Amino acid sequence: MRPVGPGAAYDLLFDESAPIGPGLPAPARTLYAGDWCLPPAPAQRPYVFTNFVASHDGRISFDEPGRSGGGDVSRHSRHDTWLMALIRARADAIITGAGTLRVARHHLWTPDQVFPADATFFSELRTAEGRTPAPLLIVASASGDLPADAYALRGDLPTLIATTAAGAARARACLGDRPGLAYHISPDESVNLPVLLADLRANYGVRSLLSEGGARIYGALIAARLIDETFLTISPIVIGSTPGRPPRPSLVEGVGFHPDNPPRLRLISLRRAGDYLFQRSAFV
């Protein structure tokens, strides 16, 4: 397993990660300038991590038609996209939201979608680590209002729609009986994340779950204390916010924390590629 990689190795600035769990193959360690050991999953849920790219001013999207994705924030940095693909390659499942699906209708949440040059390497890595050929995609939507033309919902790849009873009825009416689609129905009027994650661990064999669901799902996972690690690329651009329009989204939305006891992270490692910084942090 020898990856093509982003063109040059990352520069390691700091690493205090624990050597617990399976690590990367040697050629990937050379590129990544160190190891990434994936800790074992808890008994009742998957090990949960997320991956974001944020601007210097902490925003994750320009929130403009056709320009809402992370690629505009990262300026399509090869180091960012290669790491994104590597993180996907080590996930049994990936969770996203209906809003993300609507602005990325042609996207498939697979490693080779973002870094096709290393499709073979990522496929071999998944096989070596005992994963399915593609991650299970989970789409969280309480309302079930989903874009029927989204590539991820065609039924080509296994997809689980996490919704409510009313949302499932709406989604089924819109999507029909497509192959590859299954439903997780929460007992509440919103998607119950603890119940969903317990179901993923017990009934789908999901040990590692990557959240690519945007700022609201990230905030909900933090509030429910269901997130273990975050990978964050700091892009050397400033996005700002346009006067008279809603603020462009930051890393966490939809939830606020008290100043006496906000969630706290511990920096595990820090890498650099040019003007970009790549953080890995754990919630404590």
C-alpha positions as CSV (number, residue, x, y, z in Angstrom):
1,M,0.0,0.0,0.0
2,R,1.9,3.0,-1.3
3,P,-0.2,6.2,-1.6
4,V,0.4,8.9,-4.2
5,G,-0.2,11.6,-1.5
6,P,-0.6,15.3,-1.8
7,G,2.8,16.0,-3.3
8,A,4.9,16.5,-0.2
9,A,4.9,15.3,3.3
10,Y,3.3,17.3,6.1
11,D,5.6,19.0,8.6
12,L,5.1,17.7,12.1
13,L,5.1,20.5,14.7
14,F,3.7,18.7,17.7
15,D,2.4,15.2,18.6
16,E,1.3,13.9,22.0
17,S,-1.0,11.1,20.6
18,A,-1.2,7.8,22.5
19,P,-0.2,4.7,20.6
20,I,-3.5,3.0,21.3
21,G,-5.3,1.2,18.5
22,P,-4.3,0.3,14.9
23,G,-2.0,2.8,13.2
24,L,-1.3,3.8,9.6
25,P,0.7,1.7,7.2
26,A,4.4,2.8,6.9
27,P,4.1,4.7,3.6
28,A,1.1,6.7,5.0
29,R,3.1,7.5,8.2
30,T,5.9,8.9,6.0
31,L,3.5,11.2,4.3
32,Y,1.6,12.2,7.4
33,A,4.9,12.7,9.3
34,G,3.8,10.4,12.1
35,D,1.1,7.9,13.0
36,W,-2.6,8.2,13.6
37,C,-3.7,5.4,15.9
38,L,-7.5,4.9,15.9
39,P,-8.7,4.2,19.5
40,P,-11.1,1.4,20.1
41,A,-14.8,2.1,20.1
42,P,-16.7,2.3,23.4
43,A,-19.0,-0.6,24.2
44,Q,-22.3,1.3,23.6
45,R,-21.5,3.6,20.6
46,P,-18.9,4.1,17.8
47,Y,-15.7,6.2,18.3
48,V,-16.8,9.5,16.8
49,F,-14.6,12.1,15.1
50,T,-15.2,15.0,12.8
51,N,-13.3,16.9,10.2
52,F,-13.6,20.6,9.3
53,V,-11.7,23.3,7.4
54,A,-12.2,26.8,8.9
55,S,-10.9,30.2,7.9
56,H,-8.7,32.5,9.9
57,D,-11.9,34.1,11.3
58,G,-13.4,30.7,12.2
59,R,-16.0,30.4,9.5
60,I,-16.6,27.2,7.6
61,S,-18.5,28.4,4.5
62,F,-18.9,31.4,2.3
63,D,-22.6,30.5,2.3
64,E,-23.1,31.6,-1.3
65,P,-25.0,29.8,-4.0
66,G,-22.7,27.2,-5.5
67,R,-19.9,28.3,-3.2
68,S,-21.0,26.8,0.2
69,G,-18.6,23.8,0.4
70,G,-15.3,23.3,2.2
71,G,-13.3,23.4,-1.0
72,D,-13.8,27.1,-1.3
73,V,-12.5,27.5,2.3
74,S,-9.5,25.3,1.8
75,R,-8.9,26.7,-1.7
76,H,-8.8,23.0,-2.7
77,S,-5.6,22.4,-0.9
78,R,-4.2,18.9,-1.8
79,H,-3.0,18.4,1.7
80,D,-6.5,19.1,3.1
81,T,-8.3,16.9,0.5
82,W,-5.8,14.0,1.0
83,L,-6.3,14.1,4.8
84,M,-10.0,14.3,4.3
85,A,-9.9,11.2,2.2
86,L,-7.7,9.4,4.7
87,I,-10.1,10.2,7.5
88,R,-13.0,8.9,5.4
89,A,-11.0,5.8,4.7
90,R,-10.9,4.9,8.4
91,A,-14.6,5.5,9.0
92,D,-17.0,2.6,9.1
93,A,-19.8,5.2,8.6
94,I,-20.2,8.9,7.8
95,I,-23.0,11.0,9.1
96,T,-24.2,14.2,7.3
97,G,-27.3,16.3,7.3
98,A,-30.0,17.1,4.8
99,G,-28.7,20.7,4.5
100,T,-25.3,19.4,3.5
101,L,-26.9,17.0,1.0
102,R,-28.8,19.8,-0.6
103,V,-25.7,21.9,-1.4
104,A,-23.6,18.9,-2.4
105,R,-26.1,16.9,-4.6
106,H,-23.4,15.4,-6.8
107,H,-21.2,14.3,-3.9
108,L,-20.6,10.8,-2.7
109,W,-19.1,10.4,0.8
110,T,-16.3,8.1,-0.2
111,P,-12.5,8.6,0.1
112,D,-11.9,8.5,-3.7
113,Q,-14.6,11.2,-4.3
114,V,-12.2,13.8,-2.9
115,F,-8.8,12.3,-3.8
116,P,-9.3,9.9,-6.7
117,A,-5.5,9.6,-7.3
118,D,-5.3,7.4,-4.2
119,A,-8.4,5.4,-4.7
120,T,-6.5,2.1,-4.7
121,F,-4.6,2.9,-1.6
122,F,-7.7,3.9,0.3
123,S,-9.5,0.8,-0.9
124,E,-6.6,-1.4,0.3
125,L,-6.5,0.4,3.6
126,R,-10.2,-0.3,4.2
127,T,-9.7,-3.9,3.4
128,A,-6.7,-4.3,5.6
129,E,-8.6,-2.7,8.5
130,G,-11.6,-5.0,8.0
131,R,-14.0,-2.3,6.7
132,T,-16.6,-2.5,4.0
133,P,-15.6,-1.2,0.5
134,A,-17.5,2.1,1.1
135,P,-18.5,3.8,4.4
136,L,-22.2,3.5,5.3
137,L,-23.7,7.0,4.8
138,I,-26.1,8.2,7.4
139,V,-28.3,11.2,6.5
140,A,-29.9,12.9,9.5
141,S,-33.2,14.7,8.8
142,A,-36.0,15.0,11.3
143,S,-38.4,16.2,8.6
144,G,-37.4,13.7,5.9
145,D,-37.3,16.6,3.4
146,L,-34.5,15.2,1.2
147,P,-33.4,16.1,-2.4
148,A,-34.5,13.1,-4.5
149,D,-31.9,13.9,-7.1
150,A,-28.9,13.7,-4.7
151,Y,-26.4,11.2,-6.0
152,A,-25.9,9.8,-2.5
153,L,-29.6,8.8,-2.4
154,R,-29.6,6.9,-5.7
155,G,-29.2,3.6,-3.9
156,D,-25.9,2.7,-5.4
157,L,-24.2,2.8,-2.0
158,P,-25.6,1.7,1.4
159,T,-27.4,4.7,3.0
160,L,-29.3,5.0,6.3
161,I,-31.8,7.8,6.7
162,A,-32.0,8.8,10.3
163,T,-35.3,10.5,10.8
164,T,-38.7,10.4,12.7
165,A,-41.9,8.5,11.9
166,A,-43.3,11.5,10.1
167,G,-40.0,12.1,8.3
168,A,-39.7,8.5,7.2
169,A,-43.2,8.7,5.6
170,R,-42.2,11.9,3.8
171,A,-38.9,10.5,2.6
172,R,-40.4,7.2,1.4
173,A,-43.0,9.1,-0.6
174,C,-40.2,11.2,-2.2
175,L,-37.6,8.5,-2.7
176,G,-39.7,5.4,-3.3
177,D,-38.3,1.9,-2.8
178,R,-34.7,2.5,-3.9
179,P,-32.1,-0.3,-3.3
180,G,-29.5,0.5,-0.7
181,L,-31.7,2.7,1.4
182,A,-32.7,1.8,5.0
183,Y,-34.3,3.8,7.8
184,H,-33.5,4.5,11.4
185,I,-36.6,6.0,13.1
186,S,-36.1,7.9,16.3
187,P,-38.8,7.8,18.9
188,D,-38.9,11.6,19.3
189,E,-39.8,14.5,17.1
190,S,-36.1,15.0,16.3
191,V,-33.3,12.7,15.5
192,N,-32.2,11.2,18.8
193,L,-28.4,11.0,18.4
194,P,-27.6,8.7,21.5
195,V,-30.2,6.2,20.3
196,L,-28.9,6.4,16.7
197,L,-25.3,5.9,17.7
198,A,-26.3,2.9,20.0
199,D,-28.1,1.4,17.0
200,L,-25.1,1.9,14.7
201,R,-22.8,0.1,17.2
202,A,-25.2,-2.7,18.1
203,N,-26.9,-3.5,14.8
204,Y,-24.6,-2.1,12.0
205,G,-21.2,-3.0,13.5
206,V,-20.0,0.6,13.2
207,R,-16.9,1.1,15.3
208,S,-15.7,4.4,13.9
209,L,-18.1,7.2,12.9
210,L,-17.1,10.4,11.0
211,S,-19.3,13.4,11.2
212,E,-19.4,15.5,8.1
213,G,-22.8,17.0,9.0
214,G,-21.9,20.6,9.3
215,A,-22.0,23.0,12.3
216,R,-25.4,22.0,13.7
217,I,-24.8,18.3,13.9
218,Y,-21.3,19.0,15.3
219,G,-22.9,21.2,18.0
220,A,-25.5,18.6,18.8
221,L,-22.8,15.9,19.2
222,I,-20.8,18.2,21.5
223,A,-23.9,19.0,23.6
224,A,-24.7,15.3,23.9
225,R,-21.1,14.5,24.8
226,L,-20.9,12.0,21.9
227,I,-17.8,13.3,20.1
228,D,-14.3,12.1,20.8
229,E,-12.0,13.9,18.4
230,T,-11.9,16.6,15.9
231,F,-9.6,17.2,12.9
232,L,-9.5,20.9,12.0
233,T,-7.7,22.5,9.1
234,I,-7.0,26.2,9.5
235,S,-7.0,27.8,6.1
236,P,-5.1,31.1,5.6
237,I,-8.0,33.1,4.3
238,V,-10.6,35.5,5.9
239,I,-14.2,35.0,5.0
240,G,-16.0,37.7,7.0
241,S,-19.7,38.3,7.0
242,T,-21.8,40.5,4.7
243,P,-23.7,43.4,6.4
244,G,-27.5,43.0,6.2
245,R,-27.3,39.2,5.7
246,P,-27.3,36.3,8.2
247,P,-23.8,35.7,9.6
248,R,-21.8,33.1,7.7
249,P,-21.6,29.9,9.7
250,S,-18.9,29.2,12.3
251,L,-17.7,25.8,13.5
252,V,-20.5,25.3,15.9
253,E,-24.1,26.5,15.4
254,G,-27.5,25.7,17.0
255,V,-26.2,25.4,20.6
256,G,-24.6,27.6,23.2
257,F,-22.6,26.8,26.3
258,H,-22.4,28.5,29.7
259,P,-19.2,30.5,30.3
260,D,-18.6,28.7,33.5
261,N,-18.4,25.2,31.9
262,P,-17.8,25.2,28.2
263,P,-16.7,22.0,26.5
264,R,-12.9,21.8,26.3
265,L,-10.5,20.1,24.0
266,R,-6.9,18.9,24.3
267,L,-4.5,19.4,21.4
268,I,-3.1,16.1,20.3
269,S,-1.1,17.0,17.3
270,L,-0.3,19.9,15.0
271,R,1.0,19.7,11.4
272,R,1.8,22.2,8.7
273,A,1.8,22.3,5.0
274,G,2.7,25.8,3.6
275,D,0.4,28.3,5.3
276,Y,-2.1,25.7,6.4
277,L,-2.3,24.2,9.9
278,F,-3.8,20.7,10.6
279,Q,-5.0,20.2,14.2
280,R,-6.1,17.0,15.8
281,S,-7.8,17.5,19.2
282,A,-9.7,15.4,21.7
283,F,-12.6,16.4,23.9
284,V,-11.8,16.1,27.6
